Amino acid sequence: MTARSAKAPSNPVLRRILTNSGVSIGGGVLILFVLMAMLAPLLAPHDPFAQDLTRRLLPPFWHDRSVSEHLLGTDHLGRDYLSRLIFGAQVSLGVGLGVIMVAGAIGVTLGLLAGYFGGRVDMFISFIIATRLSLPIVLVALAAVAVGGASLRTLIIVMGLLLWDQFAVVTRAATQSLRSQEFIVGLRAIGASTPRILFLEILPNMRSTILVVVTLEVANVILLEAALSFLGLGVRPPTPSWGLMIAEGRDNILFDPWLIALPGSLLCLLVLAVNLFGDGMRDITGPKRK
């Protein structure tokens, strides 16, 4: 046995994870964003809500008029831009996680019921899925948030009630494939209860499939939150949100373009990392390719 083979991971799934560029690069960048959000109070050099109008619109460190106390400058109210960017990661990842939990619970439950029982149950749930797919997400979210009021809780609930369809479609197809397996037929033969079969036997066997849907849907949630915040119907000021920061800096786009470029770059990088990680997980958990 050579030294190289001795150091290679024995688990084939772990080996595929380490050799997949999408998972390694996207996962590494995503971990950095998660750490930035978790350690925001320690990493931020200033209070992201503290205002100082005497130091408004200070440029970043690469400009001649920059101030060493504010590496990335200040916004139109004199708030430290670096601190607001760091705390903005909490909003994006927090909204993404909250929406996915709500949407996943709804979609996975409906998909399990439709795929397992079939018949009229499947027809009814398929009708609900088709109805949801016919609704424009952005327009419905705009109307719902405008009626319910712009707040973080309202945003998570509304988006969670609108983004469950992918979970339902994927879970339904996977359940239809699993319900005819021998171990499921054997459980029904010995009198196992339906909740046990659904949530303790079928659901654990589709974890990898649901994980792929989660990673891909998180990117859509982050972009939708930024869009709603940009339009003034998402996170309310002074909460630091990258979409809101882009909206606040649009009046100075000609003279201070960094007000938009910095949060926009972080938003693009986070979405790219999530998509790379999701694509890599799909390749790893899917059928092997030559």
N, C-alpha and C positions, 0 to 999 in steps of 0.2 A: 504494500500500500504506500503510495507516495504521500509527501507532505501536503500537496495540494488537495488530494482526495480526502485526507484526514481532516482538513480544515473546512471542507465543504459541508454545508448544512445537510443533515440526513433527511429532514422533512422536505418533500418535493414542493409543497406550497410555499414554505419559507424560502426555498431556493429560487422559485419563480418570482417572489416578491423582491428579493435582493437583486435579481438580474433584470427586472422590469424598470426601464428608465422613467416611465410615467409615474409609477408608484413611488420610486425613490426620490425623484426631483419634486413632483407635486406634493408628496407626503412630507418631505423635508421643509418645503416652503410653508405648507399648511401648519406644521408643528411650530414654526417660528411665529406665525400669526396667532396661534393659540396661546403660546407663551407670552406674547406681547399683550394680549387681552387679559390674561390671568395676572400678570405682573405689572399692569398699567399703573397702579398707585406707586410702585417702586421705580418704574422706569421714567415716568413723566417728570420733567424737571420743575414744572410749575403747576399750579392749580388750573385746570382747563376752563374753569368758569370765571377766573379772576380777570377783571377788566382794568385797563389803564389807557385812557384816551390820549394821554401824552405820548404814548408809544404805539399808536395805531399804524398799521400797514408798514411795519418795518420789514425790509427785504431779508431773504435767507443769507446764509454765510458766504455765498459766492458773489454777493454784491458788495460794492465799496461802502455803502451806507449801512451795512449790517452791524448788529450788536451781538457781542459774544454771549450775552445772557439768553438770547433767543436764536438758536441755531437755524431754525427754519422760519424765522420772522414772526410777525403777529398779524392778526386779522383786522377787520375794520373797527373792532371794538378794543383792540389792544390785547387780545388774549393770545397766549403762547400757542403757536400753530403746531409745534411738535407735540405738545401735550394733548392737544385736541385730536391730532392724528392717531396717537397711541390709544386714547380712550375710544376713538371711533371704531377700533377693532372690536371692542366689547359689544357695541351696538350691532354691528354687522353679523358677528358670530352668534350673539345672543338671539337676535331675531331669526337667524337661520335655524338654530337648534330648536327654538320654541315652535316655529312654524312646522318643521319637519316632525316634531313629536305629535302635534295636533293632526296634521295631514296623514302621517303614517298610521296613527291609531284608527282613523276613519277608513282610509283606503285599504289597509290590511284586513280589517274586520269584514268589510264588504266583499273584498276579493275572496277571502276564505269561505264565506257563506255562499257566494255565487258559484265558486268552483267546486265546492263539496256537495251541495244539495242539487244543483242543476235545476232543470225544469222551470217552473214558474218563478222560483226564487231567483234563478239566474236571469230570466227574462226581465224581471222587475229591476234588479240591480243593474243589468246592462242598460236598461232604459234610463236609470238615474245617471249612469256614467255618460251615456250619449247626450243627455241634457246638460250635464256639466261641461262636456267638451264643446257644446255649441255656444257657451257663454264666453265673451271676450274677457279675459282675466283682468287686464288693466282697467277697462272701463267699469267693470263691476266693482273692482277694488276701490277705484276713485269714488264711485257713488256711495259705497258702503262706509268708507272712512269719512266722507263728507257728512253723511247723516249721523254716524255714531260718534264723530269727533276724532280729531287727530291725537292719538296717544299710542304709546308703545304697546299696551295691552290690546287695544282695539286693532292695531295693525297686525299683531300676531294671530288673533282670533280670525280676522277676516281673511288673511292670506292662508291660514290653515284650512279654512272651510272651502277654499277655492283651488287648492293645489294637491288634492288627494287622489286625483284620477289616475295618475301614473302608478301609484301604489296599488290601486284596485285592479287595474288591467294586468299588471305583471303578476300580482298575487293570485288572481283568478286563473290565469294560464298555468302557473306552477301548481296550483292545487288540483286542477283538472288532470295534470300529469301524474300527481302523487296519489290521488285517491284510488287508483286502480292497482297500485303496487301491492305485493303480496303481504307485506307487514301491516298495511292498513286493512286489507281484507281479513287478515287473521285477527286483528284487534276488534273488528266489528263482529266476527264470529264468536269471540269469547265474551261479548257483551260490554265492551269498553264504552264509556259515555262519549257523546259527541264533543263536548268541550275538551275532554282529554285528548281525543284524536286530533282535533283542530289545533289546539294551542300547545300541546305537549309532544305531539308526534309530527304533524305536518309542518307547523310553523318553524320549528328548529331546523328542518331539512331545507328550508329556503332562505336561511340567514344570509348566505353570500349574495343571492339574487336581490334581496331587499337592501343590502348594503350598497350595491351598485346604484340602485334607484335613489337611495339617500344621498350619496355623494354627487350625483348628477343634478338632483333637485335643489340641493343647497345653493348651487351657483345661481339658479333661477330666482330663488328667494332673495339672495343678496342683491342681485340686480334690480328686482322689483322693489325692494325696500329703498334702495338708493333713488330709484325713479320717483316713488311716491314722496320721499323726503325732499327731493329736488322740486317737486310741484307744490310743496307745502302741506301735503296731506299725510305725511308719515310721522317721523319723530319730530317732536315740537322743540323749538329752541328754548333754552340754550344747550340742550343735550347735544354732545358732539357726535354727529353722524356725517359720514363721508359724502352722502348725497346732499345733505343740508349745507355742508361746507362748500360744495360746488355751486349750489344755488346762491349762497351768500357772496361768493366771489365773482359771479358773472358780471356784475356791474363794473368791475375793475379788470376785466379780461384783457383789455388793450394795454393797460399800464402795468398791471401786476398779474401776469398770466400764471405765476406759480401758485396763486390761490386756488386755481382749478387744476393745474397740472399735478400737484402733489397728492391730493385726495383721489383724483382720477387714476393716477398711476397705481396707488395702493389698491384701489378697487379692482382695476384690471388684473393686477398681479394675484390678488386673492381668488378671483373667479378663475383665472388660468390655472392656478394651483389645484383648486377643487376639481376642475374638469380633467386635468392630467391624472390626478389620483383616481377619479372615477373611471376614466378610460382604462387605466392600468389594472384596476380591480376587475373590470369587466373581462379583460384579456386573461387574467389569472384564473378567475373562477369559471370562465366559460370553457367550452371544449378545447382540447389541445389542438394547436395548429402545427402543421409541418413547417 
